[in-house]
Amino acid sequence: MKKNINEIVLNLLYKRGITGDRDITEFLSPKPLRTYDPFLMKGMREGVLLIVDAVKNNKRICIYGDYDADGVTSVSVLKSILDDISENISYYIPGRFDEGYGLNIDAIKNIYEQGTQLLITVDCGITSAEEVSYAKKLGMDVIVTDHHNIGENIPDCIVIDPKQKDCPYPFDGLAGCGVAFKLAQGIQRQMGLSKNTINNLLDIVALGTIGDVVPLVDENRTIVKYGINRIRTNKRPGLEYLINKIGKGSQFMTAEDISFGIVPNLNAAGRMGNADMAVKFFTVSDTVKSKEIADSLIELNALRKEIQERDYQRCITVYEVEYSNCLFPLIVLEGAHEGVAGIVAGKMKDYCNKPVAILTEKDGTYKGTCRSTEDVDIHEILSKCQELFEKFGGHRGACGFTIKIENLNLLREAVEKEMTEIHCDMADKKDCEISFDMELSGGDVTDNLVEELELLEPFGAGNEKPVFAINKCRVVYMSYMGSDNIHMRFTVEATDGNRVACVMFNVPEEVTSKMDKGVLLNITGTFAFNRWNGRRDIQMTVKDISFC
């Protein structure tokens, strides 16, 4: 196997810890085999048997999910398989604005009054011990399926979460929809259903896995590869229609296309309206209806972009005036749209190179949405402040909480102390150079290299797109593009005489002021084929430029 691999790609694999022949073959294979028996997961067998018994006894089952892409795909996966075996399936997704994330007492009461006998959570519930207890007191059986970190107070019911300490499942990095998919696999095996029942769900699971930004390694890599292949074969007319409407082509769909193209439209339902729309998009059988829903999702996403940019610019101003000295700024943004707070927090995290929380006020409390940099585990930091929260949950890179207004200053003091103690002052990192995986000559950049780099797909968290450097290259052509000339196409000639076509988006002013034909540059960026009208040309997307 190694003899047939480009030496540059092989070195990249070695640097990422993929060295053995079997691991290399698995990593590059278009049909990977790395997947695990669902019944290895703690609680799975008990959960599957309870569901099968409920189906056989015609009990009403309600799936309780979350309003983000992972949540709606989790609901869609489980609903799809249960609809094949029962007519007594319903689902519930709490409203982002009036209920918030996770189980709540009023919703549980309403679900019970509708006759539900078995409540199954997806992508939530692991921190809802009190709510689960209430549901059981009403007489409902409860199964919690989740993938978030587990605290000390675990719900008293069947729990299916690979992060349980004594769970023998070999991989704990599944998204919520990945756990729901493993539950669907367990049901399929227990009831002897066709494997197509599972295969038909892979595109949905891939979308949710990419959308939740979990590491695209191990079993997640397998799920996403097969899911993307399914998307490329246009098995779901509504999804194909959405892809075409947003200007993508399903034939060459990548994880990056999904992350920046499809997922924002799915999330727009929960951010700007009702997440129920996204579940219907995946589960309705009427093609015309699914296309109508796709149009609505696109309209909501356009509105989301407008409001998001407004709040982001306001947040920058507030940060610079009030919070720039904080190591972990908890930014109160008055009048912010709650539906875009998570995105704004992520953009602010990139802006100031620090973990950031955006807080919105409602009824005497603040709802906080946090995003973190790669080297700061905000779940660990905030977990030490749990006594201050009304609600809290999440993982290393993203957390959410609800806190009483009077406790906010105590939280600020606590997180600043934690950040100081772990020596995580990131104030000087804003202007740091972009690192790269490997330096190349112009002659290294060939069709063969880019073809084999595509074998490293899907790229994402845990398997980032390789970044290369070409040093001391000379600009031989340049032009600006975009309505405000903020993007740039240019060609460089490397020291070996070979030329490389480049594109750079959102070019900073300090680059445009020095950029000209003949100047010498050091550039870092990624390589891909630019496909257009049946042609494909190698293009470097430049991330960083320094002048020699």
Rosetta blueprint (number, residue, H / E / L):
1 M L
2 K H
3 K H
4 N H
5 I L
6 N L
7 E H
8 I H
9 V H
10 L H
11 N H
12 L H
13 L H
14 Y H
15 K H
16 R L
17 G L
18 I L
19 T L
20 G L
21 D H
22 R H
23 D H
24 I H
25 T H
26 E H
27 F H
28 L H
29 S L
30 P L
31 K L
32 P L
33 L L
34 R L
35 T L
36 Y L
37 D L
38 P H
39 F H
40 L H
41 M L
42 K L
43 G L
44 M H
45 R H
46 E H
47 G H
48 V H
49 L H
50 L H
51 I H
52 V H
53 D H
54 A H
55 V H
56 K H
57 N L
58 N L
59 K L
60 R L
61 I E
62 C E
63 I E
64 Y E
65 G L
66 D L
67 Y L
68 D L
69 A H
70 D H
71 G H
72 V H
73 T H
74 S H
75 V H
76 S H
77 V H
78 L H
79 K H
80 S H
81 I H
82 L H
83 D H
84 D L
85 I L
86 S L
87 E L
88 N L
89 I E
90 S E
91 Y E
92 Y E
93 I L
94 P L
95 G L
96 R L
97 F L
98 D L
99 E L
100 G L
101 Y L
102 G L
103 L L
104 N L
105 I H
106 D H
107 A H
108 I H
109 K H
110 N H
111 I H
112 Y H
113 E H
114 Q L
115 G L
116 T L
117 Q L
118 L E
119 L E
120 I E
121 T E
122 V L
123 D L
124 C L
125 G L
126 I L
127 T L
128 S L
129 A H
130 E H
131 E H
132 V H
133 S H
134 Y H
135 A H
136 K H
137 K H
138 L H
139 G L
140 M L
141 D E
142 V E
143 I E
144 V E
145 T E
146 D L
147 H L
148 H L
149 N L
150 I L
151 G L
152 E L
153 N L
154 I L
155 P L
156 D L
157 C L
158 I E
159 V E
160 I E
161 D L
162 P L
163 K L
164 Q L
165 K L
166 D L
167 C L
168 P L
169 Y L
170 P L
171 F L
172 D L
173 G L
174 L L
175 A L
176 G H
177 C H
178 G H
179 V H
180 A H
181 F H
182 K H
183 L H
184 A H
185 Q H
186 G H
187 I H
188 Q H
189 R H
190 Q H
191 M H
192 G L
193 L L
194 S L
195 K L
196 N H
197 T H
198 I H
199 N H
200 N L
201 L L
202 L H
203 D H
204 I H
205 V H
206 A H
207 L H
208 G H
209 T H
210 I H
211 G H
212 D L
213 V L
214 V L
215 P L
216 L L
217 V L
218 D H
219 E H
220 N H
221 R H
222 T H
223 I H
224 V H
225 K H
226 Y H
227 G H
228 I H
229 N H
230 R H
231 I H
232 R H
233 T L
234 N L
235 K L
236 R L
237 P H
238 G H
239 L H
240 E H
241 Y H
242 L H
243 I H
244 N H
245 K H
246 I L
247 G L
248 K L
249 G L
250 S H
251 Q H
252 F H
253 M L
254 T L
255 A H
256 E H
257 D H
258 I H
259 S H
260 F H
261 G H
262 I H
263 V H
264 P H
265 N H
266 L H
267 N H
268 A H
269 A H
270 G H
271 R H
272 M H
273 G L
274 N L
275 A L
276 D H
277 M H
278 A H
279 V H
280 K H
281 F H
282 F H
283 T H
284 V L
285 S L
286 D L
287 T H
288 V H
289 K H
290 S H
291 K H
292 E H
293 I H
294 A H
295 D H
296 S H
297 L H
298 I H
299 E H
300 L H
301 N H
302 A H
303 L H
304 R H
305 K H
306 E H
307 I H
308 Q H
309 E H
310 R H
311 D H
312 Y H
313 Q H
314 R H
315 C H
316 I H
317 T H
318 V H
319 Y H
320 E H
321 V H
322 E H
323 Y H
324 S L
325 N L
326 C L
327 L L
328 F L
329 P L
330 L E
331 I E
332 V E
333 L L
334 E L
335 G L
336 A L
337 H L
338 E H
339 G H
340 V H
341 A H
342 G H
343 I H
344 V H
345 A H
346 G H
347 K H
348 M H
349 K H
350 D H
351 Y H
352 C H
353 N L
354 K L
355 P L
356 V E
357 A E
358 I E
359 L E
360 T E
361 E E
362 K E
363 D L
364 G L
365 T E
366 Y E
367 K E
368 G E
369 T E
370 C E
371 R E
372 S L
373 T L
374 E L
375 D L
376 V L
377 D L
378 I H
379 H H
380 E H
381 I H
382 L H
383 S H
384 K L
385 C L
386 Q H
387 E H
388 L H
389 F E
390 E E
391 K E
392 F E
393 G E
394 G E
395 H L
396 R L
397 G L
398 A E
399 C E
400 G E
401 F E
402 T E
403 I E
404 K E
405 I H
406 E H
407 N H
408 L H
409 N H
410 L H
411 L H
412 R H
413 E H
414 A H
415 V H
416 E H
417 K H
418 E H
419 M H
420 T H
421 E H
422 I L
423 H L
424 C L
425 D L
426 M L
427 A L
428 D L
429 K L
430 K L
431 D L
432 C L
433 E L
434 I L
435 S L
436 F L
437 D L
438 M E
439 E E
440 L L
441 S L
442 G H
443 G H
444 D H
445 V L
446 T L
447 D H
448 N H
449 L H
450 V H
451 E H
452 E H
453 L H
454 E H
455 L L
456 L L
457 E L
458 P L
459 F L
460 G E
461 A L
462 G L
463 N E
464 E L
465 K L
466 P L
467 V L
468 F E
469 A E
470 I E
471 N E
472 K E
473 C E
474 R E
475 V E
476 V E
477 Y E
478 M E
479 S E
480 Y E
481 M E
482 G L
483 S L
484 D L
485 N L
486 I L
487 H E
488 M E
489 R E
490 F E
491 T E
492 V E
493 E E
494 A L
495 T L
496 D L
497 G L
498 N L
499 R E
500 V E
501 A E
502 C E
503 V E
504 M E
505 F L
506 N L
507 V L
508 P L
509 E H
510 E H
511 V H
512 T H
513 S L
514 K L
515 M L
516 D L
517 K L
518 G L
519 V L
520 L E
521 L E
522 N E
523 I E
524 T E
525 G E
526 T E
527 F E
528 A E
529 F E
530 N E
531 R E
532 W E
533 N L
534 G L
535 R E
536 R E
537 D E
538 I E
539 Q E
540 M E
541 T E
542 V E
543 K E
544 D E
545 I E
546 S E
547 F E
548 C L
